[in-house]
């Protein structure tokens, strides 16, 4: 068995998908607030935060600037809803969930047998 065999699961937007609001997806940063820590030399990202229109407090911590965002506001992530799941076996061709699970199980069994043989 090739050691490069990889099984993966990816979610990709499908036609008609949309970006959801944080409150629609119960986003953790939206519910609890969050901290963004940036190097003071990262001027582009600092400007993006400052121009974002979000509420925050700012604290300088040595070579870093820390932005604390209170809960109840939109985070910086794009929450895409209505995603399709792609099950990717080592062949790199997307397959069905059932076939992916079957092939993954067979792969695990082969690995266990190889390990038992030493």
Phi and psi in radians as a Rosetta constraint file:
Dihedral C 1 N 2 CA 2 C 2 CIRCULARHARMONIC -1.282 0.35
Dihedral N 2 CA 2 C 2 N 3 CIRCULARHARMONIC 2.263 0.35
Dihedral C 2 N 3 CA 3 C 3 CIRCULARHARMONIC -1.176 0.35
Dihedral N 3 CA 3 C 3 N 4 CIRCULARHARMONIC -0.224 0.35
Dihedral C 3 N 4 CA 4 C 4 CIRCULARHARMONIC -1.483 0.35
Dihedral N 4 CA 4 C 4 N 5 CIRCULARHARMONIC -0.018 0.35
Dihedral C 4 N 5 CA 5 C 5 CIRCULARHARMONIC -1.037 0.35
Dihedral N 5 CA 5 C 5 N 6 CIRCULARHARMONIC 2.211 0.35
Dihedral C 5 N 6 CA 6 C 6 CIRCULARHARMONIC -2.342 0.35
Dihedral N 6 CA 6 C 6 N 7 CIRCULARHARMONIC 2.355 0.35
Dihedral C 6 N 7 CA 7 C 7 CIRCULARHARMONIC -1.905 0.35
Dihedral N 7 CA 7 C 7 N 8 CIRCULARHARMONIC 2.392 0.35
Dihedral C 7 N 8 CA 8 C 8 CIRCULARHARMONIC -2.500 0.35
Dihedral N 8 CA 8 C 8 N 9 CIRCULARHARMONIC 2.830 0.35
Dihedral C 8 N 9 CA 9 C 9 CIRCULARHARMONIC -2.259 0.35
Dihedral N 9 CA 9 C 9 N 10 CIRCULARHARMONIC 2.170 0.35
Dihedral C 9 N 10 CA 10 C 10 CIRCULARHARMONIC -2.160 0.35
Dihedral N 10 CA 10 C 10 N 11 CIRCULARHARMONIC 2.606 0.35
Dihedral C 10 N 11 CA 11 C 11 CIRCULARHARMONIC -2.003 0.35
Dihedral N 11 CA 11 C 11 N 12 CIRCULARHARMONIC 2.247 0.35
Dihedral C 11 N 12 CA 12 C 12 CIRCULARHARMONIC -2.238 0.35
Dihedral N 12 CA 12 C 12 N 13 CIRCULARHARMONIC 2.558 0.35
Dihedral C 12 N 13 CA 13 C 13 CIRCULARHARMONIC -1.082 0.35
Dihedral N 13 CA 13 C 13 N 14 CIRCULARHARMONIC 2.482 0.35
Dihedral C 13 N 14 CA 14 C 14 CIRCULARHARMONIC -1.898 0.35
Dihedral N 14 CA 14 C 14 N 15 CIRCULARHARMONIC 2.798 0.35
Dihedral C 14 N 15 CA 15 C 15 CIRCULARHARMONIC -0.927 0.35
Dihedral N 15 CA 15 C 15 N 16 CIRCULARHARMONIC 2.346 0.35
Dihedral C 15 N 16 CA 16 C 16 CIRCULARHARMONIC 1.589 0.35
Dihedral N 16 CA 16 C 16 N 17 CIRCULARHARMONIC -0.051 0.35
Dihedral C 16 N 17 CA 17 C 17 CIRCULARHARMONIC -1.245 0.35
Dihedral N 17 CA 17 C 17 N 18 CIRCULARHARMONIC 2.832 0.35
Dihedral C 17 N 18 CA 18 C 18 CIRCULARHARMONIC -2.558 0.35
Dihedral N 18 CA 18 C 18 N 19 CIRCULARHARMONIC 2.856 0.35
Dihedral C 18 N 19 CA 19 C 19 CIRCULARHARMONIC -1.515 0.35
Dihedral N 19 CA 19 C 19 N 20 CIRCULARHARMONIC 2.177 0.35
Dihedral C 19 N 20 CA 20 C 20 CIRCULARHARMONIC -1.611 0.35
Dihedral N 20 CA 20 C 20 N 21 CIRCULARHARMONIC 2.744 0.35
Dihedral C 20 N 21 CA 21 C 21 CIRCULARHARMONIC -1.296 0.35
Dihedral N 21 CA 21 C 21 N 22 CIRCULARHARMONIC 2.673 0.35
Dihedral C 21 N 22 CA 22 C 22 CIRCULARHARMONIC -0.973 0.35
Dihedral N 22 CA 22 C 22 N 23 CIRCULARHARMONIC -0.717 0.35
Dihedral C 22 N 23 CA 23 C 23 CIRCULARHARMONIC -1.195 0.35
Dihedral N 23 CA 23 C 23 N 24 CIRCULARHARMONIC -0.428 0.35
Dihedral C 23 N 24 CA 24 C 24 CIRCULARHARMONIC -1.208 0.35
Dihedral N 24 CA 24 C 24 N 25 CIRCULARHARMONIC -0.557 0.35
Dihedral C 24 N 25 CA 25 C 25 CIRCULARHARMONIC -1.894 0.35
Dihedral N 25 CA 25 C 25 N 26 CIRCULARHARMONIC 0.188 0.35
Dihedral C 25 N 26 CA 26 C 26 CIRCULARHARMONIC 0.905 0.35
Dihedral N 26 CA 26 C 26 N 27 CIRCULARHARMONIC 0.878 0.35
Dihedral C 26 N 27 CA 27 C 27 CIRCULARHARMONIC -1.094 0.35
Dihedral N 27 CA 27 C 27 N 28 CIRCULARHARMONIC 2.237 0.35
Dihedral C 27 N 28 CA 28 C 28 CIRCULARHARMONIC -0.997 0.35
Dihedral N 28 CA 28 C 28 N 29 CIRCULARHARMONIC -0.879 0.35
Dihedral C 28 N 29 CA 29 C 29 CIRCULARHARMONIC -1.028 0.35
Dihedral N 29 CA 29 C 29 N 30 CIRCULARHARMONIC -0.655 0.35
Dihedral C 29 N 30 CA 30 C 30 CIRCULARHARMONIC -1.128 0.35
Dihedral N 30 CA 30 C 30 N 31 CIRCULARHARMONIC -0.731 0.35
Dihedral C 30 N 31 CA 31 C 31 CIRCULARHARMONIC -1.300 0.35
Dihedral N 31 CA 31 C 31 N 32 CIRCULARHARMONIC -0.622 0.35
Dihedral C 31 N 32 CA 32 C 32 CIRCULARHARMONIC -2.072 0.35
Dihedral N 32 CA 32 C 32 N 33 CIRCULARHARMONIC -0.113 0.35
Dihedral C 32 N 33 CA 33 C 33 CIRCULARHARMONIC 1.451 0.35
Dihedral N 33 CA 33 C 33 N 34 CIRCULARHARMONIC 3.018 0.35
Dihedral C 33 N 34 CA 34 C 34 CIRCULARHARMONIC -2.778 0.35
Dihedral N 34 CA 34 C 34 N 35 CIRCULARHARMONIC 2.914 0.35
Dihedral C 34 N 35 CA 35 C 35 CIRCULARHARMONIC -2.119 0.35
Dihedral N 35 CA 35 C 35 N 36 CIRCULARHARMONIC 2.319 0.35
Dihedral C 35 N 36 CA 36 C 36 CIRCULARHARMONIC -2.037 0.35
Dihedral N 36 CA 36 C 36 N 37 CIRCULARHARMONIC 2.206 0.35
Dihedral C 36 N 37 CA 37 C 37 CIRCULARHARMONIC -2.033 0.35
Dihedral N 37 CA 37 C 37 N 38 CIRCULARHARMONIC 2.135 0.35
Dihedral C 37 N 38 CA 38 C 38 CIRCULARHARMONIC -2.227 0.35
Dihedral N 38 CA 38 C 38 N 39 CIRCULARHARMONIC 2.583 0.35
Dihedral C 38 N 39 CA 39 C 39 CIRCULARHARMONIC -1.148 0.35
Dihedral N 39 CA 39 C 39 N 40 CIRCULARHARMONIC 2.464 0.35
Dihedral C 39 N 40 CA 40 C 40 CIRCULARHARMONIC -1.087 0.35
Dihedral N 40 CA 40 C 40 N 41 CIRCULARHARMONIC -0.327 0.35
Dihedral C 40 N 41 CA 41 C 41 CIRCULARHARMONIC -1.433 0.35
Dihedral N 41 CA 41 C 41 N 42 CIRCULARHARMONIC -0.186 0.35
Dihedral C 41 N 42 CA 42 C 42 CIRCULARHARMONIC -1.502 0.35
Dihedral N 42 CA 42 C 42 N 43 CIRCULARHARMONIC 1.138 0.35
Dihedral C 42 N 43 CA 43 C 43 CIRCULARHARMONIC -1.095 0.35
Dihedral N 43 CA 43 C 43 N 44 CIRCULARHARMONIC -0.626 0.35
Dihedral C 43 N 44 CA 44 C 44 CIRCULARHARMONIC -1.092 0.35
Dihedral N 44 CA 44 C 44 N 45 CIRCULARHARMONIC -0.830 0.35
Dihedral C 44 N 45 CA 45 C 45 CIRCULARHARMONIC -1.211 0.35
Dihedral N 45 CA 45 C 45 N 46 CIRCULARHARMONIC -0.614 0.35
Dihedral C 45 N 46 CA 46 C 46 CIRCULARHARMONIC -1.091 0.35
Dihedral N 46 CA 46 C 46 N 47 CIRCULARHARMONIC -0.769 0.35
Dihedral C 46 N 47 CA 47 C 47 CIRCULARHARMONIC -1.082 0.35
Dihedral N 47 CA 47 C 47 N 48 CIRCULARHARMONIC -0.671 0.35
Dihedral C 47 N 48 CA 48 C 48 CIRCULARHARMONIC -1.069 0.35
Dihedral N 48 CA 48 C 48 N 49 CIRCULARHARMONIC -0.774 0.35
Dihedral C 48 N 49 CA 49 C 49 CIRCULARHARMONIC -1.095 0.35
Dihedral N 49 CA 49 C 49 N 50 CIRCULARHARMONIC -0.826 0.35
Dihedral C 49 N 50 CA 50 C 50 CIRCULARHARMONIC -1.113 0.35
Dihedral N 50 CA 50 C 50 N 51 CIRCULARHARMONIC -0.560 0.35
Dihedral C 50 N 51 CA 51 C 51 CIRCULARHARMONIC -1.596 0.35
Dihedral N 51 CA 51 C 51 N 52 CIRCULARHARMONIC 0.016 0.35
Dihedral C 51 N 52 CA 52 C 52 CIRCULARHARMONIC -1.278 0.35
Dihedral N 52 CA 52 C 52 N 53 CIRCULARHARMONIC -0.333 0.35
Dihedral C 52 N 53 CA 53 C 53 CIRCULARHARMONIC 1.452 0.35
Dihedral N 53 CA 53 C 53 N 54 CIRCULARHARMONIC 0.032 0.35
Dihedral C 53 N 54 CA 54 C 54 CIRCULARHARMONIC -1.482 0.35
Dihedral N 54 CA 54 C 54 N 55 CIRCULARHARMONIC 2.667 0.35
Dihedral C 54 N 55 CA 55 C 55 CIRCULARHARMONIC -1.403 0.35
Dihedral N 55 CA 55 C 55 N 56 CIRCULARHARMONIC 2.455 0.35
Dihedral C 55 N 56 CA 56 C 56 CIRCULARHARMONIC -2.838 0.35
Dihedral N 56 CA 56 C 56 N 57 CIRCULARHARMONIC 2.823 0.35
Dihedral C 56 N 57 CA 57 C 57 CIRCULARHARMONIC -1.969 0.35
Dihedral N 57 CA 57 C 57 N 58 CIRCULARHARMONIC 2.644 0.35
Dihedral C 57 N 58 CA 58 C 58 CIRCULARHARMONIC -2.161 0.35
Dihedral N 58 CA 58 C 58 N 59 CIRCULARHARMONIC 2.419 0.35
Dihedral C 58 N 59 CA 59 C 59 CIRCULARHARMONIC -2.441 0.35
Dihedral N 59 CA 59 C 59 N 60 CIRCULARHARMONIC 2.327 0.35
Dihedral C 59 N 60 CA 60 C 60 CIRCULARHARMONIC -1.525 0.35
Dihedral N 60 CA 60 C 60 N 61 CIRCULARHARMONIC 2.259 0.35
Dihedral C 60 N 61 CA 61 C 61 CIRCULARHARMONIC -2.294 0.35
Dihedral N 61 CA 61 C 61 N 62 CIRCULARHARMONIC 1.451 0.35
Dihedral C 61 N 62 CA 62 C 62 CIRCULARHARMONIC 1.144 0.35
Dihedral N 62 CA 62 C 62 N 63 CIRCULARHARMONIC -2.102 0.35
Dihedral C 62 N 63 CA 63 C 63 CIRCULARHARMONIC -1.517 0.35
Dihedral N 63 CA 63 C 63 N 64 CIRCULARHARMONIC 0.183 0.35
Dihedral C 63 N 64 CA 64 C 64 CIRCULARHARMONIC -2.201 0.35
Dihedral N 64 CA 64 C 64 N 65 CIRCULARHARMONIC 2.688 0.35
Dihedral C 64 N 65 CA 65 C 65 CIRCULARHARMONIC -2.053 0.35
Dihedral N 65 CA 65 C 65 N 66 CIRCULARHARMONIC 2.331 0.35
Dihedral C 65 N 66 CA 66 C 66 CIRCULARHARMONIC -1.956 0.35
Dihedral N 66 CA 66 C 66 N 67 CIRCULARHARMONIC 2.180 0.35
Dihedral C 66 N 67 CA 67 C 67 CIRCULARHARMONIC -1.853 0.35
Dihedral N 67 CA 67 C 67 N 68 CIRCULARHARMONIC 2.152 0.35
Dihedral C 67 N 68 CA 68 C 68 CIRCULARHARMONIC -1.878 0.35
Dihedral N 68 CA 68 C 68 N 69 CIRCULARHARMONIC 2.079 0.35
Dihedral C 68 N 69 CA 69 C 69 CIRCULARHARMONIC -1.821 0.35
Dihedral N 69 CA 69 C 69 N 70 CIRCULARHARMONIC 2.165 0.35
Dihedral C 69 N 70 CA 70 C 70 CIRCULARHARMONIC -1.268 0.35
Dihedral N 70 CA 70 C 70 N 71 CIRCULARHARMONIC 2.808 0.35
Dihedral C 70 N 71 CA 71 C 71 CIRCULARHARMONIC -1.135 0.35
Dihedral N 71 CA 71 C 71 N 72 CIRCULARHARMONIC 2.878 0.35
Dihedral C 71 N 72 CA 72 C 72 CIRCULARHARMONIC 1.629 0.35
Dihedral N 72 CA 72 C 72 N 73 CIRCULARHARMONIC 0.149 0.35
Dihedral C 72 N 73 CA 73 C 73 CIRCULARHARMONIC -2.257 0.35
Dihedral N 73 CA 73 C 73 N 74 CIRCULARHARMONIC 2.863 0.35
Dihedral C 73 N 74 CA 74 C 74 CIRCULARHARMONIC -1.142 0.35
Dihedral N 74 CA 74 C 74 N 75 CIRCULARHARMONIC 2.354 0.35
Dihedral C 74 N 75 CA 75 C 75 CIRCULARHARMONIC -1.466 0.35
Dihedral N 75 CA 75 C 75 N 76 CIRCULARHARMONIC -2.993 0.35
Dihedral C 75 N 76 CA 76 C 76 CIRCULARHARMONIC -1.620 0.35
Dihedral N 76 CA 76 C 76 N 77 CIRCULARHARMONIC -0.113 0.35
Dihedral C 76 N 77 CA 77 C 77 CIRCULARHARMONIC -1.394 0.35
Dihedral N 77 CA 77 C 77 N 78 CIRCULARHARMONIC 2.665 0.35
Dihedral C 77 N 78 CA 78 C 78 CIRCULARHARMONIC -1.754 0.35
Dihedral N 78 CA 78 C 78 N 79 CIRCULARHARMONIC 1.910 0.35
Dihedral C 78 N 79 CA 79 C 79 CIRCULARHARMONIC -1.564 0.35
Dihedral N 79 CA 79 C 79 N 80 CIRCULARHARMONIC 1.713 0.35
Dihedral C 79 N 80 CA 80 C 80 CIRCULARHARMONIC -1.525 0.35
Dihedral N 80 CA 80 C 80 N 81 CIRCULARHARMONIC 2.204 0.35
Dihedral C 80 N 81 CA 81 C 81 CIRCULARHARMONIC -1.845 0.35
Dihedral N 81 CA 81 C 81 N 82 CIRCULARHARMONIC 2.856 0.35
Dihedral C 81 N 82 CA 82 C 82 CIRCULARHARMONIC 1.149 0.35
Dihedral N 82 CA 82 C 82 N 83 CIRCULARHARMONIC 0.926 0.35
Dihedral C 82 N 83 CA 83 C 83 CIRCULARHARMONIC -1.637 0.35
Dihedral N 83 CA 83 C 83 N 84 CIRCULARHARMONIC 2.592 0.35
Dihedral C 83 N 84 CA 84 C 84 CIRCULARHARMONIC -1.658 0.35
Dihedral N 84 CA 84 C 84 N 85 CIRCULARHARMONIC 2.532 0.35
Dihedral C 84 N 85 CA 85 C 85 CIRCULARHARMONIC -1.685 0.35
Dihedral N 85 CA 85 C 85 N 86 CIRCULARHARMONIC 2.291 0.35
Dihedral C 85 N 86 CA 86 C 86 CIRCULARHARMONIC -1.922 0.35
Dihedral N 86 CA 86 C 86 N 87 CIRCULARHARMONIC 2.166 0.35
Dihedral C 86 N 87 CA 87 C 87 CIRCULARHARMONIC -1.717 0.35
Dihedral N 87 CA 87 C 87 N 88 CIRCULARHARMONIC 2.018 0.35
Dihedral C 87 N 88 CA 88 C 88 CIRCULARHARMONIC -1.956 0.35
Dihedral N 88 CA 88 C 88 N 89 CIRCULARHARMONIC 1.912 0.35
Dihedral C 88 N 89 CA 89 C 89 CIRCULARHARMONIC -1.468 0.35
Dihedral N 89 CA 89 C 89 N 90 CIRCULARHARMONIC 3.061 0.35
Dihedral C 89 N 90 CA 90 C 90 CIRCULARHARMONIC -0.984 0.35
Dihedral N 90 CA 90 C 90 N 91 CIRCULARHARMONIC -0.413 0.35
Dihedral C 90 N 91 CA 91 C 91 CIRCULARHARMONIC -1.152 0.35
Dihedral N 91 CA 91 C 91 N 92 CIRCULARHARMONIC -0.225 0.35
Dihedral C 91 N 92 CA 92 C 92 CIRCULARHARMONIC 1.226 0.35
Dihedral N 92 CA 92 C 92 N 93 CIRCULARHARMONIC 0.168 0.35
Dihedral C 92 N 93 CA 93 C 93 CIRCULARHARMONIC -1.748 0.35
Dihedral N 93 CA 93 C 93 N 94 CIRCULARHARMONIC 2.112 0.35
Dihedral C 93 N 94 CA 94 C 94 CIRCULARHARMONIC -0.940 0.35
Dihedral N 94 CA 94 C 94 N 95 CIRCULARHARMONIC 2.522 0.35
Dihedral C 94 N 95 CA 95 C 95 CIRCULARHARMONIC -2.428 0.35
Dihedral N 95 CA 95 C 95 N 96 CIRCULARHARMONIC 3.118 0.35
Dihedral C 95 N 96 CA 96 C 96 CIRCULARHARMONIC -1.322 0.35
Dihedral N 96 CA 96 C 96 N 97 CIRCULARHARMONIC 2.814 0.35
Dihedral C 96 N 97 CA 97 C 97 CIRCULARHARMONIC -1.066 0.35
Dihedral N 97 CA 97 C 97 N 98 CIRCULARHARMONIC -0.781 0.35
Dihedral C 97 N 98 CA 98 C 98 CIRCULARHARMONIC -1.082 0.35
Dihedral N 98 CA 98 C 98 N 99 CIRCULARHARMONIC -0.790 0.35
Dihedral C 98 N 99 CA 99 C 99 CIRCULARHARMONIC -1.169 0.35
Dihedral N 99 CA 99 C 99 N 100 CIRCULARHARMONIC -0.686 0.35
Dihedral C 99 N 100 CA 100 C 100 CIRCULARHARMONIC -1.049 0.35
Dihedral N 100 CA 100 C 100 N 101 CIRCULARHARMONIC -0.816 0.35
Dihedral C 100 N 101 CA 101 C 101 CIRCULARHARMONIC -1.093 0.35
Dihedral N 101 CA 101 C 101 N 102 CIRCULARHARMONIC -0.732 0.35
Dihedral C 101 N 102 CA 102 C 102 CIRCULARHARMONIC -1.097 0.35
Dihedral N 102 CA 102 C 102 N 103 CIRCULARHARMONIC -0.834 0.35
Dihedral C 102 N 103 CA 103 C 103 CIRCULARHARMONIC -1.144 0.35
Dihedral N 103 CA 103 C 103 N 104 CIRCULARHARMONIC -0.673 0.35
Dihedral C 103 N 104 CA 104 C 104 CIRCULARHARMONIC -1.105 0.35
Dihedral N 104 CA 104 C 104 N 105 CIRCULARHARMONIC -0.754 0.35
Dihedral C 104 N 105 CA 105 C 105 CIRCULARHARMONIC -1.079 0.35
Dihedral N 105 CA 105 C 105 N 106 CIRCULARHARMONIC -0.743 0.35
Dihedral C 105 N 106 CA 106 C 106 CIRCULARHARMONIC -1.094 0.35
Dihedral N 106 CA 106 C 106 N 107 CIRCULARHARMONIC -0.715 0.35
Dihedral C 106 N 107 CA 107 C 107 CIRCULARHARMONIC -1.085 0.35
Dihedral N 107 CA 107 C 107 N 108 CIRCULARHARMONIC -0.768 0.35
Dihedral C 107 N 108 CA 108 C 108 CIRCULARHARMONIC -1.086 0.35
Dihedral N 108 CA 108 C 108 N 109 CIRCULARHARMONIC -0.702 0.35
Dihedral C 108 N 109 CA 109 C 109 CIRCULARHARMONIC -1.119 0.35
Dihedral N 109 CA 109 C 109 N 110 CIRCULARHARMONIC -0.742 0.35
Dihedral C 109 N 110 CA 110 C 110 CIRCULARHARMONIC -1.103 0.35
Dihedral N 110 CA 110 C 110 N 111 CIRCULARHARMONIC -0.702 0.35
Dihedral C 110 N 111 CA 111 C 111 CIRCULARHARMONIC -1.109 0.35
Dihedral N 111 CA 111 C 111 N 112 CIRCULARHARMONIC -0.736 0.35
Dihedral C 111 N 112 CA 112 C 112 CIRCULARHARMONIC -1.116 0.35
Dihedral N 112 CA 112 C 112 N 113 CIRCULARHARMONIC -0.699 0.35
Dihedral C 112 N 113 CA 113 C 113 CIRCULARHARMONIC -1.147 0.35
Dihedral N 113 CA 113 C 113 N 114 CIRCULARHARMONIC -0.744 0.35
Dihedral C 113 N 114 CA 114 C 114 CIRCULARHARMONIC -1.098 0.35
Dihedral N 114 CA 114 C 114 N 115 CIRCULARHARMONIC -0.703 0.35
Dihedral C 114 N 115 CA 115 C 115 CIRCULARHARMONIC -1.170 0.35
Dihedral N 115 CA 115 C 115 N 116 CIRCULARHARMONIC -0.671 0.35
Dihedral C 115 N 116 CA 116 C 116 CIRCULARHARMONIC -1.150 0.35
Dihedral N 116 CA 116 C 116 N 117 CIRCULARHARMONIC -0.569 0.35
Dihedral C 116 N 117 CA 117 C 117 CIRCULARHARMONIC -1.295 0.35
Dihedral N 117 CA 117 C 117 N 118 CIRCULARHARMONIC -0.381 0.35
